[in-house]
Amino acid sequence: METPSLSPEGEHPAASAPRASVLFVCTGNICRSPIAEGVFRRFVGQVGLLDSVIIDSAGTGDSQVGQPPDPRALAAAMRRGYELPRRRARQVGLQDFERFDWILAMDSRNLRELESLRPLAYRGHLGLLLALADSGDLVDVPDPYFGGPGEFDHVIDLVERGAEGLLAVVQKAVAGGRT
C-alpha cells in the first residue's frame, strides 16, 4: 500500500489536524530517509500523535526518483520491527520548504544542498537529524548503499537516537500548538 502524498496545498489527506511536519532527506530517498521516516512514524504513533504530525522523506538527487526503498533497507527495518513507507523515491523541491516545519538531512553534504535551496522566507528548522540526538561526535548518518546488512542496522541505530530527540521537540511543539 502506497503512503498518501501531500496535496498540492501541502495537506496530508490522512491527517485531520496536523500541527507539525517533518521531512527527512538523504541522497536518493531509498535508504536512510525512508528508514528515518519509518522509525519516526512508529515513535510518533507510540505517543498517539500520528494525526498531528505529517512525516515524509525525499532525496537531494534525482537518479533514483521513482524507485521503491532499497530491499536491504526494507529487510533491516523489518528485522527491527519497523515498516517503511511503500512509495517511490522523490526529489526534494522548493515546495517542501513551504510544507515542512522541520527538514532534517542525514548528512552534512545533503544539508549543504538543502541550504543552497532554502528560500530566504523559510522559518522552519533546517539541520542534521543527529544534531537532535545524544550522539557524541557523530553528525552524519552514513550512507549504507554500497555496504552490507550491518551498515543498514547501524543506520537504524543512529536514526533511533536522532528520532528520540526529534520526538521530544515535536511533542513540545504539538502540545504548545505551534511548530
N, C-alpha and C positions, 0 to 999 in steps of 0.2 A: 504494500500500500504506500503510495507516494505521500510525502509530507505536504500539506497545503502550503502554497506560496503566498506571499503578501499580495494584496490587491494593488492596483496602480496608485491608490491613495495611501498606501503604506499600512493598511489594516490587515490583520490576520483573521481569516474567516472563522476560525475555531475559538477565538478569544473574545469573551463577552465584553470585558472592560480592561484591556491591558494598560498597565500603568508603568511598565518598564520594558525595555527592549535591548537585546544583546545580540551582537553579531561576532562570530569567531572567524578569523581569517588566517589562512595559510597560503601556500603557493598554488596548488592545483585544486583544492577543495575535494580531495578524495581520501586523504589520510587524517592529518591532525585536526583540521577544523570540524569534519564530521564527528570525529571522536569527541572533541570538546562539546559539540552540540548535544550529542547523546548523553554524555556524562552530566552536563549541566541540566539537561531536561529532566533526568532522573532526580538529581538533587532538588530541583525546584518542585517537582512532583511530590517528593517526600515531605516537603513542608507545606503542601497544599496551595501552591501559588501558580500552577500551570495556566489558569485563566487570567492571571495578572501579568504574565511575562511572555513576551514574544522572543523566541530563540531561533536563530538561523545561523548559517555559515556560508562562506564564499571563499574564492581564491583570488589572488592578485594576478595570476597568469591566465591565459586563455587556451593553453594547449590541451587541457583536459575537460573543457566545458562540454557538458552533455554526458559525461561518463558517470557511472554509479560509484559509490565508495569502493575503495580498494578491497578486494576479498580478504587480504591479510588484516586490514583494519576491522572488517566485519567479524572475522574469526576471533581476533584478540578481544574485541568488545564483547562478543557472545560468551567467551570463556569467563569473563568478569561479570557477566550478568547485565550488560548494557545493550540497549537496542539503538542502532544507528539509524539516522533518517533514510528512508527509502525514496530517494530522489536523485536527481542528476546534478553534477557539479555546475556551478555558475561563477561568473566573474564579478567581483565587487564593482560597483558603479557609484556615480555621484549621488544617485537617489538613496543609497544606503546611509549617507550622512544626514539625510532628512528623516529617515525611518528609525534609526537606532541611537539609543542613549549611550550605550557602551559598545565600542568597536575595539575588539581585542585581537592583536596579532599574536601569532605563535612564536615569531622570532623577530629579531632586530631588522633583518633585511625586509621582511614584509611590512614592518612598522614604518620604515623609511618610505616604502612605496605608498603606503596609506597616507603618510604625512604630505607627500607630494600631491595627492589627490584632494586632500581636505579643503573644503571651501572655508573661506575666512569667517563665514557666519556660523560654522559648526560650533555648538556649545556643549556637546556631549563629551564623554571621556574616550580618548583615543590613546591606547597604550598596549603594553605587553600583558598577557594573561598571568605570567609568573610574577609580575610586579605586585599582584594581589595575594600572593602566596608567601608562606614562610618557607622559602626555598633556598635560603642562604645566598650563595653567589650565583646561582643559576638564574639566567634571564631568558634564555631561549629554550623552547621545546624543540628538540632536534627532529629533523625530517627523517622518518623511518623508511622512506620509499625505496631506497637502494639497499636496505638492510634485511635482517631476518625477523622471525616472530618475536624474539626477545626485545627488539627495538620498539616494536609496536606496544608491547607490555610496558616498557619504560615510558613511552609517551602517555599511556593511560595513567601511570603513577603520577607523573608530573601534572597532567591535566586535572586529576583529582585534587591535588594540592591547590592549584590555581582556582578551581571551581569552588572549593570551600571558602576561600577568601572572597571571591566574587559573590557567592550566595549571601554572605553576611552584609555586604554593601547593598545588594539588590533588595534584600529583606527590609533594610532600613528605609530605602527609597520608597518601596511599595507601602510600607506602614505609614510613612510620612506623607504619602500622596504626591510625592514628587519623584522625578527621575534625575 
